Amino acid sequence: MANIREISGRIRSIRDTMKITNAMYMISSTKLRKARKGHEANVPYFRELSRMYARIIETTADLNNIYLDERPHKQGNARTVALIVVTADKGLAGSYNHNVLKLAEQILLESKSNHRLYVVGEVGRQYFAGKKVHLDGQFKYSAQNPSLQRARLSGQFILDAYLKEDIDEAYLVFTQMKTPISSEAVAMRILPLMYESFEKLPIQEGEINPEPEVLTFLPSPEDVLNNIVPDMLVGDIYSALVESYCSEQNDRMMAMDTANQNAQAMIHDLSVEYNRERQAMITQEITEVISGAKAQSLKKKKRKKAAQE
């Protein structure tokens, strides 16, 4: 009887846990839709900035700009690389945090330059603090609800450090959604800009093709570039924050869905075990009743026989 009560208690406990995982699944689903909607509303603006940058690089020869300066004279320990690592504020999201932290650690180990590490998200801050890794500034922002204002503050901070030559390169280490069901931790260089890395963005449906035969930039290509690069940097950081946030919610949805499936499988197995134990208990009770009835019958027969004698 105690065994049946134990199994019944485990089934109730798993069902209570499933209520939590189902609620987390629904919350993550809502947050994912909201984040995607906000990101899609800002995509056209940042796409146009990237297209303008591509056209400047494509049509201007020997462009000399500080944002394109590779600083080849600074190598090894003389060079400082900034890493902006985007993690979550909490776990229960599958391998989301593990993958991005593993990539950041790999970059830190393989690079021979000095580093400045900036981390968004409480999980990353706690992880590197546990590893005794020094964090600069820490970007003490929550990973929840990414906003353009937060991206502007982060972008301006990195831009000022780059212009002062406190850092020579800047990378975003974040999680990018490859498909609606898969994501990947990636590292993207945001400063300095690279000639060979730009891609001429295709014209999307509904957009106007802005390709004239002759392009004139006023007052100069350098001045135009100086105006659009800060906004491009904000766009890159904002996209990384939103992509990471979407990936976190998507991975949490998948983790909660897997947890629900595992819970259902456990409930099925426990139900089978419960029914088996209950059947065994009923069989034992019937056997005991039958045995008692037989014993009483034999006892009566013995009494009757003794009375006849």
MIMI-722476 format. One record per residue: residue in three letters; x, y, z of N, C-alpha, C in turn. Coordinates in steps of 0.05 Angstrom, whole numbers, padded with zeros to 5 digits, always signed. Each point is the difference from the previous one (the first is absolute). Layout:
ALAXYZXYZXYZ;...
***
This chain:
MET+00016-00024+00000-00016+00024+00000+00017+00025+00000;ALA+00022-00001+00015+00018+00023+00002+00013+00006-00028;ASN+00006-00022-00015+00012+00003-00026-00019+00015-00019;ILE-00026-00007+00001-00020+00013-00017-00002+00030+00007;ARG+00000+00006+00026-00001+00028+00008+00024+00015-00010;GLU+00023-00012+00001+00025+00013-00010-00002+00005-00030;ILE-00009-00019-00015-00002+00004-00029-00021+00022-00006;SER-00022-00001+00014-00021+00021-00004+00011+00027+00007;GLY+00016+00002+00021+00012+00026+00007+00019+00010-00022;ARG+00016-00018-00011+00018+00007-00022-00015+00010-00024;ILE-00022-00013-00007-00016+00009-00023-00011+00028+00005;ARG-00010+00005+00024-00010+00027+00006+00022+00021-00001;SER+00023-00007+00010+00023+00018-00001+00008+00007-00029;ILE+00001-00020-00017+00007+00005-00028-00021+00017-00014;ARG-00025-00005+00006-00021+00016-00012+00001+00029+00009;ASP+00007+00005+00025+00004+00027+00010+00023+00014-00014;THR+00022-00015-00004+00023+00011-00015-00008+00007-00029;MET-00016-00017-00012-00009+00005-00027-00016+00026-00002;LYS-00015+00007+00021-00014+00026-00001+00019+00023-00002;ILE+00023-00002+00014+00021+00021-00001+00013+00000-00028;THR+00008-00023-00010+00013+00000-00026-00018+00009-00023;ASN-00026-00007+00002-00019+00010-00020-00003+00030+00002;ALA-00001+00011+00024-00002+00029+00003+00025+00014-00011;MET+00024-00012+00005+00025+00012-00010+00000-00001-00031;TYR-00010-00022-00011-00002-00002-00029-00017+00022-00012;MET-00023+00005+00012-00018+00020-00010+00011+00028+00003;ILE+00014+00005+00023+00012+00027+00004+00022+00005-00020;SER+00017-00020-00005+00022+00003-00019-00011+00004-00029;SER-00022-00014-00006-00013+00004-00026-00009+00028-00004;THR-00012+00012+00020-00010+00028-00001+00024+00019-00003;LYS+00020-00004+00016+00024+00018-00001+00014-00002-00027;LEU+00001-00024-00012+00012-00004-00026-00014+00016-00021;ARG-00027-00002-00001-00016+00014-00020+00004+00031+00003;LYS+00001+00009+00025+00003+00029+00005+00027+00010-00010;ALA+00021-00015+00007+00027+00008-00008+00004+00000-00031;ARG-00011-00021-00013+00002-00001-00029-00015+00024-00013;LYS-00023+00007+00011-00015+00022-00011+00015+00026+00002;GLY+00013+00005+00024+00016+00024+00003+00024+00001-00018;HIS+00012-00023-00004+00024-00002-00017-00007+00005-00029;GLU-00022-00012-00009-00008+00004-00028-00008+00029-00006;ALA-00009+00014+00020-00008+00028-00004+00024+00018-00005;ASN+00024-00008+00010+00024+00016-00003+00019-00010-00022;VAL-00006-00024-00010+00018-00011-00021+00003+00018-00024;PRO-00021+00011-00012+00004+00016-00025+00020+00023+00003;TYR-00001+00014+00023+00018+00022+00004+00029-00009+00001;PHE+00006-00021+00015+00028-00009+00002+00009-00014-00026;ARG-00018-00012-00014+00006-00011-00026+00009+00022-00020;GLU-00014+00022+00001+00007+00022-00018+00027+00012+00007;LEU+00006+00002+00026+00027+00009+00008+00022-00018-00010;SER-00005-00027+00002+00020-00019-00010+00003+00002-00030;ARG-00023+00005-00014+00001+00002-00029+00016+00026-00008;MET-00004+00021+00015+00014+00025-00005+00030-00004+00004;TYR+00007-00013+00022+00029-00006+00005+00012-00016-00023;ALA-00015-00021-00009+00009-00016-00022+00004+00016-00025;ARG-00017+00019-00006+00002+00016-00024+00024+00020+00002;ILE+00005+00010+00024+00023+00018+00004+00026-00016-00005;ILE+00002-00023+00012+00024-00017-00004+00004-00008-00029;GLU-00023-00006-00013+00000-00011-00027+00008+00022-00020;THR-00006+00024+00005+00004+00022-00020+00022+00019+00006;THR+00013-00003+00024+00021+00019+00008+00026-00015+00002;ALA+00020+00009-00015+00026-00012+00000+00017+00014+00022;ASP+00018-00016+00012+00019+00011+00020-00014+00016+00022;LEU-00020-00011+00011-00015+00014+00021+00016-00001+00026;ASN+00006+00023+00011+00016+00001+00025-00018+00009+00022;ASN-00007-00018+00018-00019+00007+00022+00009-00015+00025;ILE-00004+00013+00023+00009-00011+00025-00014-00026+00007;TYR-00025-00003-00010-00015-00024+00006+00009-00024-00017;LEU+00018+00005-00019+00011-00021-00016+00029-00006+00007;ASP+00011+00014+00020+00028-00002+00008+00005-00027+00015;GLU+00015-00017-00013+00007-00026+00013+00022+00002+00021;ARG+00013+00023+00001+00022+00005+00019+00021-00023-00001;PRO+00012-00004-00023+00019-00022-00003+00025+00003+00017;HIS+00006+00025+00009+00024+00005+00016-00004-00011+00029;LYS-00024-00007+00007-00005-00010+00027-00006-00030-00001;GLN+00018-00016+00009-00003-00029-00001+00007-00013+00027;GLY-00009-00024+00004+00006-00014+00025-00011+00014+00025;ASN+00017+00003+00020-00008+00012+00025-00006+00030-00003;ALA+00009+00012-00022-00006+00028-00004-00028+00004-00010;ARG-00013-00021-00008-00027+00002-00012-00021-00008+00021;THR-00022+00014+00001-00022-00006+00019-00026-00006-00015;VAL-00011-00022+00007-00025-00009-00013-00023+00000+00020;ALA-00022+00012-00008-00024+00001+00018-00019-00022-00009;LEU-00010-00015+00019-00021-00020-00005-00025+00008+00015;ILE-00022+00002-00015-00026+00004+00012-00015-00026-00001;VAL-00003-00013+00023-00012-00027+00001-00029+00003+00010;VAL-00018-00010-00015-00029+00002+00006-00010-00027+00010;THR-00008-00001+00026-00011-00025+00011-00028+00006+00011;ALA-00012-00019+00014-00026+00004+00012+00002+00008+00029;ASP-00022+00006+00012-00001+00006+00029-00006-00024+00017;LYS-00008-00022-00013-00007-00024+00014+00004-00024-00018;GLY-00001-00024+00012+00004-00024-00016-00025-00012-00010;LEU-00002-00027+00001-00023-00015-00010-00006+00007-00030;ALA+00022+00003-00015-00003+00006-00029+00018-00019-00016;GLY+00002-00025+00008+00016-00018-00015+00029+00007+00000;SER+00013-00001-00023+00029+00005-00001+00006+00029-00008;TYR-00020+00017+00001+00002+00028-00009+00024+00014+00013;ASN+00001+00001+00027+00022+00014+00014+00026-00014-00004;HIS-00001-00026+00001+00025-00016-00002+00015+00006-00026;ASN-00015+00000-00022+00013+00003-00027+00013+00027-00003;VAL-00013+00022+00009+00011+00026-00004+00024+00005+00019;LEU-00001-00011+00024+00022+00003+00019+00024-00017-00009;LYS-00006-00023-00011+00022-00017-00011+00015+00014-00022;LEU-00015+00013-00018+00012+00015-00023+00016+00023+00011;ALA-00010+00015+00019+00015+00022+00011+00026-00009+00013;GLU-00001-00022+00015+00024-00011+00013+00020-00008-00021;GLN-00009-00012-00022+00018-00009-00021+00014+00024-00013;ILE-00014+00022-00004+00012+00024-00011+00021+00011+00019;LEU-00006+00000+00025+00018+00011+00020+00026-00017+00002;LEU-00003-00027-00003+00023-00017+00002+00018+00001-00025;GLU-00013+00002-00024+00015-00001-00025+00013+00027-00007;SER-00011+00022+00009+00011+00026-00007+00025+00007+00016;LYS+00019+00013-00013+00024+00008+00014+00000+00029+00008;SER-00023+00013-00005-00002+00029+00006-00012+00003+00029;ASN+00002+00025+00010-00013+00006+00025-00030+00001-00005;HIS-00016-00004+00021-00029-00001-00003-00014+00018+00020;ARG-00022+00011-00009-00019+00012+00018-00027-00014-00004;LEU-00010-00010+00022-00024-00017-00002-00024+00015+00012;TYR-00020+00003-00017-00026+00012+00008-00022-00021-00003;VAL-00015-00003+00021-00020-00022+00001-00028+00011+00005;VAL-00019-00008-00017-00028+00006+00004-00014-00026+00009;GLY-00015+00002+00022-00013-00023+00011+00013-00011+00025;GLU-00017-00007+00019+00010-00008+00027+00014-00026-00001;VAL-00008-00019-00017+00013-00026-00002+00030+00003-00008;GLY+00005+00017-00020+00028+00005-00008+00016+00013+00021;ARG-00012+00020+00013+00015+00014+00021+00008-00019+00023;GLN-00019-00017+00008+00005-00019+00022+00021-00021-00009;TYR-00002-00008-00025+00019-00020-00010+00028+00010+00000;PHE+00005+00023-00011+00027+00011-00002+00010+00008+00028;ALA-00018+00009+00017+00008+00007+00027+00010-00025+00015;GLY-00014-00023-00005+00008-00025+00012+00027-00010-00011;LYS+00007+00008-00024+00025-00007-00013+00022+00020+00007;LYS-00006+00020+00016+00019+00022+00008+00010+00015-00025;VAL-00018+00003-00020+00007+00016-00024-00010+00029+00005;HIS+00018+00019-00005-00007+00028+00005-00019+00010-00022;LEU-00021+00013+00009-00020+00011-00018+00002+00031+00001;ASP+00002+00012-00024+00002+00029-00003-00028+00011-00004;GLY-00008+00017+00019-00025+00014-00004-00024-00018+00005;GLN+00001-00024-00011-00020-00021+00003-00026+00005-00015;PHE-00003+00025-00010-00026+00005-00015-00023-00010+00018;LYS-00003+00010+00022-00019-00011+00020-00029+00005-00009;TYR-00007-00012-00022-00027+00000-00011-00011-00028+00002;SER-00027-00001+00004-00014-00025-00002-00001-00009-00029;ALA+00000-00027-00003-00003-00010-00027-00029+00000-00009;GLN-00018+00006+00018-00028+00000-00006-00008+00026-00015;ASN-00019-00003-00018-00012+00023-00014+00021+00019-00011;PRO+00016-00008-00019+00021+00017-00013-00013+00025-00013;SER+00014+00022+00002-00011+00025-00011+00021+00015-00015;LEU-00009+00018-00018+00019+00017-00015+00016+00018+00019;GLN-00013+00010+00021+00014+00018+00019+00024-00015+00013;ARG-00004-00025+00007+00021-00015+00012+00022-00005-00020;ALA-00007-00005-00025+00019-00004-00022+00016+00026-00005;ARG-00013+00023+00001+00013+00025-00004+00021+00006+00022;LEU-00007-00005+00024+00019+00004+00023+00024-00019-00003;SER-00005-00025-00007+00022-00019-00003+00017+00008-00024;GLY-00013+00008-00022+00015+00007-00025+00017+00025+00005;GLN-00010+00019+00014+00015+00025+00005+00024-00006+00018;PHE-00004-00018+00019+00022-00007+00018+00023-00013-00016;ILE-00007-00019-00017+00020-00014-00016+00013+00019-00020;LEU-00016+00017-00012+00010+00019-00020+00020+00019+00013;ASP-00006+00010+00023+00018+00019+00014+00026-00014+00006;ALA-00001-00025+00010+00024-00015+00006+00017-00005-00024;TYR-00013-00005-00023+00014-00005-00025+00014+00026-00010;LEU-00014+00022+00001+00011+00025-00010+00023+00010+00018;LYS-00001-00006+00026+00021+00007+00018+00023-00020-00002;GLU-00003-00021-00016+00020-00022-00003+00004-00015+00026;ASP-00020-00001+00017+00001-00017+00023-00005-00029-00009;ILE-00015-00004-00022-00003-00026-00012+00006+00003-00030;ASP+00009-00022-00012+00007+00001-00029-00019-00017-00017;GLU-00014-00018+00013-00020-00016-00014-00024-00005+00019;ALA-00023-00004-00011-00024-00006+00017-00016-00023-00014;TYR-00007-00019+00016-00016-00023-00010-00025-00003+00017;LEU-00021-00008-00014-00025-00009+00014+00000-00030+00000;VAL-00003-00012+00024-00003-00029+00002-00028-00005+00010;PHE-00017-00011-00017-00028-00002+00006-00011-00025-00013;THR-00026-00005+00004-00013-00024-00012-00019+00009-00022;GLN+00004-00011-00023-00015+00008-00024-00019-00023-00008;MET-00025+00008-00006-00019-00020-00008+00004-00006-00030;LYS+00007-00025-00006+00004-00008-00027-00026-00007-00014;THR-00017-00015+00015-00026-00007-00009-00019+00003+00024;PRO-00026-00002-00005-00019+00002+00023+00004-00021+00022;ILE+00015-00021-00006+00004-00021+00020+00029-00005+00007;SER+00019+00016-00011+00028-00004+00006+00014+00027+00003;SER+00021+00000+00017+00015+00025+00005+00030-00008+00002;GLU+00017+00020-00003+00029-00005+00001+00014+00024+00012;ALA+00019-00006+00017+00017+00021+00012+00020+00010-00021;VAL+00002+00026-00004+00017+00012-00020+00015+00023+00011;ALA+00023+00007-00013+00016+00023+00007+00001+00018-00024;MET-00008+00025+00003-00001+00019-00023+00016+00025+00007;ARG+00019+00007-00018+00016+00024+00005-00016+00025-00009;ILE-00001+00019+00018-00015+00025-00006+00018+00024-00003;LEU+00025-00002+00010+00020+00021-00004+00027-00013-00001;PRO+00018+00010-00017-00006+00018-00022-00016-00013-00022;LEU-00012+00016-00017-00015-00011-00023+00020-00012-00020;MET-00009-00020-00015+00018-00014-00018-00010+00003-00029;TYR+00019+00006-00018-00007+00002-00029-00011-00027-00010;GLU+00013-00021+00007-00006-00026-00013-00025-00013+00012;SER-00009+00009+00023-00022-00014+00013-00028+00010-00007;PHE-00002+00024-00012-00026+00011-00006-00013-00016-00022;GLU-00026-00002+00002-00016-00013-00021-00021+00019-00010;LYS-00002+00001-00026-00020+00018-00012-00028-00013+00005;LEU-00015+00012+00017-00026-00012+00007-00020+00001-00023;PRO-00014-00022-00004-00019-00001-00022-00024+00018+00006;ILE-00013+00009-00021-00025+00015+00003-00022-00018+00008;GLN-00014+00006+00022-00022-00015+00009-00026+00007-00014;GLU-00019-00018+00001-00025+00005-00013-00014+00025+00012;GLY-00008+00018-00016-00013+00024+00009+00019+00024+00004;GLU+00026-00005-00001+00020+00021+00002+00006+00012-00027;ILE+00008+00025+00000+00007+00014-00025+00030-00004-00005;ASN+00006-00007-00024+00028-00003-00008+00014+00027-00001;PRO+00019+00006+00018+00012+00026+00001+00026+00002-00016;GLU+00004-00016-00020+00025-00002-00015+00002+00020-00023;PRO+00011+00023+00004+00005+00018-00023+00026-00007-00014;GLU+00003+00010-00024+00025-00007-00015+00024+00015+00012;VAL-00004+00025+00008+00022+00015+00011-00008+00009+00028;LEU+00018-00005+00020-00006+00007+00027+00018+00024+00009;THR-00012+00019+00012+00014+00023+00011-00006+00002+00030;PHE+00021+00001+00016-00004+00002+00029+00008+00028+00009;LEU-00018+00013+00014+00005+00027+00009-00002+00001+00031;PRO+00019+00014+00013+00022+00015-00012+00023-00018-00010;SER+00002-00025+00010+00021-00018-00010-00007-00028+00010;PRO+00011-00021-00013-00006-00028+00009+00009-00004+00029;GLU+00022+00013+00008+00010-00003+00028-00020+00011+00020;ASP-00011+00024-00007-00019+00012+00019-00026-00016+00001;VAL-00009-00011-00022-00024-00016+00000+00005-00025+00017;LEU+00024-00012-00004+00007-00024+00015+00001+00006+00030;ASN+00011+00023+00007+00002+00008+00029-00028+00003+00012;ASN-00020+00006-00016-00027+00004+00010-00015-00026+00002;ILE+00005-00019-00018-00016-00024+00000+00012-00023+00017;VAL+00027+00001+00004+00012-00022+00015-00010-00002+00029;PRO-00003+00022+00015-00010-00003+00027-00028-00013+00001;ASP-00017+00007-00019-00027-00012-00001+00002-00030-00009;MET+00019-00005-00018+00004-00028-00008+00009-00017+00024;LEU+00017+00012+00017+00010-00014+00024-00023-00006+00019;VAL-00018+00020+00003-00023-00003+00017-00018-00022-00011;GLY-00003+00000-00026-00016-00021-00013+00011-00028+00004;ASP+00027-00002-00002+00012-00026+00004-00004-00010+00029;ILE+00004+00018+00019-00004-00008+00028-00029-00006+00006;TYR-00018+00016-00010-00028-00005+00005-00009-00026-00013;SER+00010-00006-00024-00007-00025-00013+00011-00024+00016;ALA+00024+00003+00011+00012-00021+00016-00016-00005+00025;LEU-00009+00022+00013-00016-00003+00025-00026-00014-00006;VAL-00013+00009-00022-00027-00011-00006+00003-00029-00010;GLU+00020-00006-00017+00005-00027-00009+00005-00019+00024;SER+00016+00010+00018+00007-00017+00024-00025-00004+00017;TYR-00016+00021+00003-00024-00002+00016-00020-00019-00013;CYS-00003+00002-00026-00018-00018-00015+00010-00029+00002;SER+00026-00004-00002+00012-00027+00002-00004-00011+00028;GLU+00003+00017+00020-00005-00009+00028-00028-00010+00003;GLN-00020+00016-00009-00028-00008+00004-00006-00025-00017;ASN+00011-00001-00024-00005-00024-00017+00012-00025+00013;ASP+00025+00002+00010+00013-00023+00013-00015-00008+00026;ARG-00010+00021+00014-00015-00007+00024-00026-00014-00007;MET-00014+00009-00021-00024-00014-00009+00006-00029-00007;MET+00022-00004-00015+00007-00028-00007+00007-00016+00024;ALA+00014+00012+00020+00008-00014+00024-00025-00007+00016;MET-00019+00018+00002-00024-00005+00015-00018-00021-00014;ASP+00000+00001-00027-00015-00020-00015+00012-00028+00004;THR+00026-00001+00000+00014-00026+00005-00006-00009+00029;ALA+00000+00018+00019-00006-00007+00028-00028-00011+00002;ASN-00019+00013-00014-00028-00009+00000-00002-00028-00011;GLN+00014-00005-00023-00001-00027-00012+00012-00021+00019;ASN+00022+00007+00012+00013-00019+00019-00019-00005+00024;ALA-00013+00022+00010-00018-00003+00022-00024-00019-00007;GLN-00010+00004-00024-00022-00017-00009+00009-00029-00002;ALA+00024-00005-00009+00011-00027-00002+00003-00012+00028;MET+00009+00017+00019+00003-00010+00028-00027-00006+00012;ILE-00020+00017-00005-00026-00005+00011-00012-00026-00012;HIS+00005-00004-00026-00009-00025-00012+00012-00025+00013;ASP+00027+00002+00004+00014-00023+00012-00010-00004+00029;LEU-00003+00022+00015-00009-00002+00028-00028-00010+00001;SER-00017+00008-00019-00028-00009+00000-00001-00030-00005;VAL+00017-00010-00018+00001-00029-00005+00009-00015+00025;GLU+00021+00012+00013+00010-00012+00025-00022+00001+00022;TYR-00014+00023+00001-00021+00003+00020-00022-00021-00004;ASN-00009-00003-00025-00021-00020-00006+00009-00029+00006;ARG+00026-00005-00006+00011-00026+00005+00000-00006+00030;GLU+00009+00020+00016+00001-00003+00029-00028-00003+00011;ARG-00019+00016-00010-00027-00001+00009-00013-00027-00007;GLN+00006-00010-00024-00011-00026-00008+00011-00022+00018;ALA+00027+00003+00006+00012-00020+00017-00012+00001+00028;MET-00005+00024+00010-00012+00003+00026-00028-00012+00001;ILE-00017+00006-00021-00027-00011-00001+00001-00031-00002;THR+00019-00010-00016+00002-00029-00003+00008-00012+00027;GLN+00018+00013+00014+00008-00010+00026-00023+00000+00020;GLU-00016+00022-00001-00023+00002+00018-00021-00022-00007;ILE-00005-00005-00026-00019-00021-00008+00011-00027+00009;THR+00026-00004-00003+00012-00026+00008-00003-00004+00030;GLU+00004+00022+00015-00002-00002+00029-00029-00006+00008;VAL-00019+00013-00014-00029-00006+00006-00007-00029-00006;ILE+00009-00009-00023-00005-00028-00008+00013-00019+00020;SER+00024+00006+00007+00015-00018+00019-00015+00000+00027;GLY-00009+00024+00008-00015+00001+00026-00026-00015-00002;ALA-00014+00002-00023-00025-00014-00003+00005-00030+00001;LYS+00021-00009-00014+00006-00029+00001+00007-00010+00028;ALA+00015+00017+00014+00007-00008+00028-00025-00002+00017;GLN-00018+00019-00003-00025-00001+00015-00017-00025-00007;SER+00001-00006-00026-00015-00023-00010+00011-00026+00012;LEU+00027-00002+00000+00013-00023+00011-00005-00002+00030;LYS+00000+00023+00013-00005+00000+00029-00028-00009+00007;LYS-00020+00009-00016-00028-00009+00004-00003-00030-00004;LYS+00014-00010-00021-00001-00029-00006+00011-00016+00023;LYS+00023+00010+00011+00012-00014+00023-00018+00000+00024;ARG-00014+00023+00005-00018+00002+00022-00024-00020-00003;LYS-00010+00000-00025-00023-00018-00006+00008-00029+00003;LYS+00023-00006-00009+00010-00028+00002+00004-00008+00029;ALA+00011+00019+00015+00004-00005+00029-00026-00004+00015;ALA-00020+00016-00008-00027-00002+00012-00013-00027-00006;GLN+00004-00009-00024-00013-00026-00008+00013-00023+00014;GLU+00026+00003+00006+00013-00022+00014-00007+00000+00030;
***
